[in-house]
Amino acid sequence: MTGLSLMIAFLIAIVAMLLMIAKWKTHPFLSIMLTALILAIIAGIPITQVPKVIGEGFSATFTSIGLVIIFGALIGSIIERTGAALTLADTVIRIIGRHRPALAIELMGWVVSIPVFCDSGFVILNPIREALAKRTGASAVMLTVCLSCGLYVSHVFIPPTPGPIAAAEALGIGENLLLVIALGAVVSIFPLTAGYFYARYISSRVTTGNNENTEAPDQTAEAYTRLRDTQPDRPGAIASLAPIIIPIVLMSLSSIASMLHLQGMPADICVFIGHPLMALAVGVLAAICLLIRTRKTGELFTITDNTLRTVGPILFITAAGSVLGRVIAASDLMQYITQKAPLLNNLGLLFPFLVAAVFKTAQGSSTVAITTTASLIAPLLPSLGLTTPSQAALAVLAIGAGATTVSHANDSYFWVVTRLGNLSVEQGYKTHTTCTLIIGVTSIIAIIIISQFV
């Protein structure tokens, strides 16, 4: 099968995969693997070569980004367990000020979700959100939407969150995560701003039972103090930030050495220690120092075990997506797509955004949407006119923008936000779901504009 008929078969296979995941509740790993196998046979890949193609696609994930994802998730778990996340949150409050609680909670979420999953981040920061609402009298709905927005933006844009790491590797810039981080931070400004103003707008139209500050000032101050004192052995701000900052600094050194074409042992050391794998490994050591400072080293085994249980499904789904991408690359579909390159070139960054948005809306998981879309898009980058590292990094961000659009009832994060934010399902659609649509559209507009200058 070749040409248009193969393209139609491919589209049918993708729709069937979405139905298996979203409607028939088949695990994404099985759905993607089955789709890849059927598509390989239909596409005419020699049947004796199919197992080799599948095996190479599957193993590629573990030889490239497996440890990177594990180390990134482990850093986040330790930051969460030691109370460092609360320290970072408290630091943001001191910098921004309690007179701007919505902005403080949004930036707090953005910082905390860089290493921590957004679901966990909301659980960690929700007590602070409630205390801020009581302490300042600010709308609880506004703070809920701002927190969910801040957490979500860094979750899809900023490594070491697993989704962006996997996408960067799939698109061939796995060793240039610093570029993704830098561009992701710039792009984040736009959806954070849009989310902030939408939160202020919708808070006057949606109210919840805890939207009023009914306690006396001395009572709310006491409640806030108790909240901060729940973990008295929390590490300081610098120590809490170290596991995040150190890998970024090390990757910066590697990038500088490469850009300046430095030679010799010092340059080799910078490149070695600045590789994402080694940089995050050093970040893990810095995180373990937090365990030592808080006298929780005995929990390292449990934290690691729980992290591996959490990351395992992500790794296997990412590997399945890599298999699908390898099948596409090995089929005649690439030749047909290359012939139609001018059409795809006109879509540019909008194409990965739309594909990720379809996956996200259909099956709920942003990480699944990011990893699957990246695997599909990787062979198409030349046809899309995305050939430089900067353009590939923007493609990663475009996929992330699509993976926010939209979060609704099939997304676990939707239920975390609505339940902890005391929102009904209808209110959740008006607040959280609509906000994810706004930040997704705002993000892709910003990405397209930035692409004209990068």
C-alpha positions in Angstrom: 0.0 0.0 0.0 1.4 3.4 -1.0 0.4 7.0 -1.7 -3.0 8.4 -0.7 -4.3 5.0 0.3 -1.5 4.6 2.8 -2.2 8.0 4.2 -5.9 7.2 4.6 -5.0 3.9 6.4 -2.7 5.9 8.7 -5.4 8.4 9.6 -7.8 5.5 10.2 -5.2 3.8 12.4 -4.8 7.0 14.5 -8.5 7.4 14.9 -8.8 3.8 16.0 -6.0 4.2 18.5 -7.8 7.3 20.0 -11.0 5.3 20.2 -9.2 2.4 22.0 -7.7 4.8 24.5 -10.6 7.2 25.1 -13.8 5.2 24.5 -12.8 1.6 25.0 -10.4 2.4 27.9 -7.6 0.3 26.5 -4.2 1.2 28.1 -2.3 3.6 25.9 0.7 1.3 25.8 -1.3 -1.5 24.3 -3.2 0.8 22.0 -0.1 2.4 20.5 1.8 -0.9 20.2 -1.2 -2.6 18.4 -1.6 0.4 16.1 2.1 0.3 15.3 2.1 -3.4 14.5 -1.0 -3.2 12.3 0.3 -0.1 10.5 3.7 -1.8 9.9 1.9 -4.7 8.1 -0.4 -2.5 6.2 2.4 -0.2 5.1 4.2 -3.0 3.4 7.2 -3.2 5.6 8.8 -6.7 5.0 7.2 -9.0 7.6 10.6 -10.3 8.5 11.7 -6.8 9.3 8.7 -5.8 11.5 10.1 -7.3 14.7 13.4 -5.5 14.2 11.7 -2.1 13.5 9.6 -2.5 16.6 12.5 -3.6 18.8 14.7 -0.8 17.6 12.0 1.8 18.2 11.2 0.4 21.7 14.9 0.2 22.8 15.7 3.7 21.6 13.7 5.2 24.4 15.7 3.4 27.1 19.1 4.0 25.5 18.4 7.7 25.2 16.1 9.3 27.8 15.1 6.5 30.2 17.6 7.5 32.9 17.0 11.2 32.2 13.3 10.9 32.9 13.9 8.7 36.0 16.4 11.2 37.5 14.1 14.2 36.8 11.2 12.5 38.5 13.4 11.4 41.4 14.5 15.0 42.0 10.8 16.1 42.1 9.9 13.3 44.5 12.6 14.2 46.9 11.8 18.0 46.7 8.2 17.1 47.5 9.0 14.8 50.4 11.6 17.0 52.2 9.3 20.0 52.2 11.6 21.9 49.7 8.5 22.5 47.5 6.9 24.4 50.4 10.1 26.3 50.9 10.1 27.4 47.3 6.5 28.3 47.5 7.1 30.4 50.6 10.0 32.1 48.9 7.8 33.1 46.0 5.3 34.6 48.4 8.0 36.7 50.1 9.3 38.0 46.8 5.9 38.7 45.2 4.2 39.8 48.4 0.9 38.7 49.9 -0.8 41.8 48.5 -0.6 40.0 45.1 -1.8 36.5 46.1 -3.0 35.5 42.6 0.3 36.3 41.0 2.2 34.7 43.9 0.3 31.4 43.7 0.6 31.3 39.9 4.4 31.8 39.9 4.6 29.4 42.8 2.9 26.7 40.8 5.1 27.4 37.8 8.3 27.0 39.8 7.2 23.9 41.8 5.9 22.1 38.7 9.3 22.3 36.9 10.4 19.1 38.8 7.1 18.0 40.3 4.1 16.6 38.4 1.3 19.1 38.2 -1.1 16.8 40.0 1.2 16.4 42.9 2.1 20.1 42.8 -1.6 21.1 43.2 -1.9 18.8 46.2 1.3 20.2 47.8 0.3 23.8 47.2 -3.4 23.6 47.9 -3.1 24.3 51.6 -1.1 27.4 50.8 -3.8 28.5 48.3 -6.4 28.0 51.0 -4.4 30.0 53.6 -3.8 32.8 51.1 -7.5 33.0 50.4 -8.2 33.3 54.1 -5.3 35.6 54.9 -5.9 38.1 52.1 -9.6 37.7 51.4 -8.9 37.0 47.7 -11.3 34.9 45.6 -10.7 31.2 46.2 -11.7 30.6 42.6 -9.2 33.1 41.3 -6.4 31.5 43.3 -7.5 28.0 42.1 -7.4 28.9 38.5 -4.1 30.7 38.8 -2.5 27.8 40.6 -3.7 25.2 38.1 -2.5 27.5 35.3 1.0 28.0 36.7 1.4 24.3 37.4 0.2 23.3 34.0 2.4 25.7 32.0 5.7 24.5 33.3 4.4 20.9 33.3 4.3 21.0 29.5 7.1 23.4 28.6 10.0 23.1 31.1 12.3 20.0 31.6 12.9 18.0 33.7 9.2 17.2 33.5 9.1 13.9 31.5 6.9 15.1 28.6 9.2 17.9 27.3 12.3 15.7 27.9 10.8 12.8 25.8 9.7 15.2 23.1 13.1 16.9 22.9 14.8 13.5 22.5 12.3 12.3 19.9 12.9 15.5 17.9 16.7 15.2 18.0 17.6 17.8 20.5 17.9 15.7 23.6 21.4 17.0 24.3 20.2 20.6 24.0 17.6 20.7 26.8 18.9 24.1 27.9 17.5 25.6 24.7 14.1 24.0 25.4 14.3 25.4 29.0 15.2 28.9 27.9 12.6 29.1 25.1 10.0 27.4 27.4 10.6 30.1 30.1 10.1 32.9 27.5 7.0 31.3 26.0 5.6 30.7 29.6 5.2 34.5 30.1 2.3 34.7 27.6 0.0 31.8 28.9 0.8 32.8 32.5 -0.4 36.3 31.7 -3.5 35.1 29.9 -4.3 32.7 32.7 -3.9 35.4 35.3 -6.3 37.8 33.7 -8.8 35.0 32.9 -8.7 33.9 36.5 -9.5 37.5 37.6 -12.3 37.6 35.1 -14.0 34.3 35.9 -13.7 34.7 39.7 -16.4 37.4 39.6 -18.8 35.0 37.8 -18.1 31.7 39.7 -18.3 31.4 43.5 -17.8 28.4 45.8 -18.7 27.7 49.4 -15.2 28.7 50.6 -15.0 31.9 48.5 -15.6 34.2 51.5 -13.2 35.0 54.2 -15.3 34.4 57.3 -12.5 34.1 59.9 -11.1 36.9 61.9 -7.6 38.2 60.9 -5.9 36.8 64.0 -7.4 33.4 63.3 -6.3 33.4 59.6 -2.8 34.5 60.6 -2.6 31.7 63.1 -3.8 29.2 60.5 -1.2 30.4 58.0 1.6 30.1 60.7 0.5 26.5 61.5 0.6 25.7 57.8 4.2 26.9 57.5 5.2 25.1 60.6 3.8 21.7 59.5 7.4 20.7 58.4 9.8 22.6 60.8 12.8 20.8 59.4 12.3 22.1 55.8 15.5 23.1 54.0 16.3 26.7 53.2 15.5 28.4 49.9 19.0 28.0 48.3 19.3 24.3 49.2 15.7 23.7 48.0 16.5 25.4 44.7 19.8 23.7 44.2 18.6 20.4 42.7 16.8 22.4 40.0 19.4 25.1 39.4 22.6 23.0 39.4 21.6 20.8 36.3 20.6 24.0 34.5 24.0 25.6 35.3 25.9 22.4 34.2 24.0 22.2 30.9 24.8 25.9 30.4 28.5 25.2 30.7 28.2 22.4 28.1 26.4 24.7 25.7 28.9 27.5 26.2 31.8 25.1 25.6 30.1 23.8 22.4 29.2 27.2 21.0 32.7 28.6 21.6 34.2 25.4 20.1 36.5 25.0 23.0 39.1 22.2 23.0 41.0 20.3 25.6 40.3 18.6 28.9 38.3 21.5 30.5 36.0 21.6 27.6 35.6 17.8 27.6 34.7 17.9 31.3 32.1 20.7 30.7 30.5 18.6 27.9 30.6 15.5 30.0 29.1 17.0 33.1 26.7 19.1 31.1 25.1 16.2 29.3 21.4 16.1 30.5 22.0 12.6 32.0 25.0 13.7 34.0 23.6 17.1 34.9 20.4 15.5 36.3 22.5 12.8 38.1 24.3 15.7 39.9 20.8 17.2 40.6 19.8 13.9 42.2 22.9 14.1 44.5 21.9 17.6 45.4 18.4 16.4 46.2 19.8 13.6 48.4 21.6 16.3 50.3 18.1 17.6 51.1 17.3 14.2 52.6 20.4 14.4 54.7 19.7 17.9 55.9 16.1 16.9 56.9 17.2 13.6 58.4 15.1 11.5 56.0 17.8 9.4 54.3 16.0 6.3 55.6 13.1 7.2 53.2 15.3 7.2 50.1 14.5 3.6 49.2 10.7 4.2 49.5 11.0 7.5 47.5 13.0 5.8 44.7 10.6 2.8 44.6 7.5 5.0 44.4 9.2 7.2 41.7 10.0 4.2 39.6 6.4 3.0 39.9 5.2 6.4 38.8 7.7 6.8 35.9 7.4 3.2 34.6 4.1 3.8 32.7 5.5 7.0 31.2 8.6 5.2 30.0 6.7 2.4 28.4 4.2 4.7 26.8 7.1 6.8 25.5 8.7 3.7 24.1 5.5 2.6 22.4 5.3 6.1 20.8 8.9 5.6 19.6 7.9 2.3 18.0 5.0 4.1 16.1 7.4 6.8 15.0 10.0 4.2 13.8 7.2 2.4 11.8 6.2 5.6 10.1 9.8 6.4 9.3 10.4 2.9 7.8 7.2 3.0 5.6 6.5 4.6 2.2 4.4 7.1 4.1 7.4 9.3 4.5 8.0 9.4 0.7 4.3 10.4 0.2 4.5 13.1 2.9 7.7 14.5 1.4 6.0 14.9 -1.9 3.3 16.9 -0.1 5.9 18.9 1.8 4.8 22.3 0.6 1.4 21.8 2.3 2.9 20.8 5.6 5.5 23.5 5.3 2.6 26.0 5.2 1.3 24.6 8.5 4.6 24.7 10.2 4.4 24.8 14.0 0.6 24.7 13.8 0.6 21.1 12.7 2.3 19.6 15.9 0.0 21.8 18.0 -3.1 20.5 16.4 -2.0 16.9 16.5 -1.2 17.2 20.2 -4.5 19.0 20.9 -6.4 16.1 19.3 -4.5 13.5 21.4 -4.9 15.5 24.6 -8.6 16.2 24.2 -9.3 12.6 23.2 -7.5 10.7 25.9 -6.7 13.2 28.7 -3.1 12.7 29.6 -0.7 15.6 28.6 2.3 13.3 28.9 0.8 10.7 26.5 -0.2 13.5 24.1 3.3 15.0 24.1 5.2 11.7 23.8 2.9 10.2 21.1 2.8 13.4 19.1 6.6 13.9 19.2 7.1 10.4 17.9 4.7 11.1 15.0 6.1 14.5 14.2 9.8 13.6 14.4 10.1 12.1 10.8 8.1 15.1 9.5 10.3 17.9 10.8 12.0 18.6 7.4 8.7 18.6 5.6 7.4 21.1 8.2 10.4 23.3 7.5 11.7 22.8 11.1 15.3 21.9 10.5 17.4 23.9 13.0 17.8 23.1 16.7 15.8 26.3 17.6 13.0 25.3 15.3 12.9 21.8 16.8 12.8 23.3 20.3 9.9 25.5 19.2 8.2 22.3 17.9 8.6 20.7 21.3 6.9 23.8 22.8 4.1 23.7 20.1 3.5 20.1 21.1 3.3 21.1 24.8 0.9 23.9 23.9 -1.4 21.4 22.2 -1.1 19.1 25.2 -2.8 21.7 27.4 -5.8 22.0 25.0 -8.0 21.0 26.7 -8.1 19.5 30.2 -11.6 18.1 30.9 -13.3 15.1 32.6 -11.0 12.5 31.1 -7.9 14.1 32.6 -6.9 13.3 36.2 -5.7 16.8 36.7 -9.2 18.2 36.0 -10.5 16.2 39.0 -7.6 17.2 41.3 -8.3 20.9 40.6 -12.1 20.7 40.8 -12.2 18.5 44.0 -9.5 20.3 45.9 -10.8 23.7 44.6 -14.3 22.9 45.8 -15.7 23.3 42.2 -18.6 21.4 40.7 -18.0 19.8 37.3 -19.9 22.6 35.6 -17.7 25.2 37.4 -14.6 23.1 36.5 -15.5 23.5 32.8 -16.0 27.2 33.2 -12.8 27.8 35.1 -10.1 25.2 34.6 -11.1 23.7 31.2 -11.7 27.1 29.6 -8.4 28.4 31.1 -6.4 25.5 29.6 -8.0 26.3 26.2 -6.9 29.9 26.6 -3.4 29.1 27.7 -3.0 26.6 24.9 -4.1 29.0 22.1 -2.1 31.9 23.7 1.0 29.7 23.8 0.9 28.6 20.2 0.3 32.2 19.0 3.3 33.2 21.1 5.4 30.3 19.7 4.6 31.2 16.1 5.5 34.9 16.7 8.8 33.9 18.4 9.6 31.6 15.5 9.8 34.6 13.3 12.8 35.9 15.3 14.6 32.6 16.2 
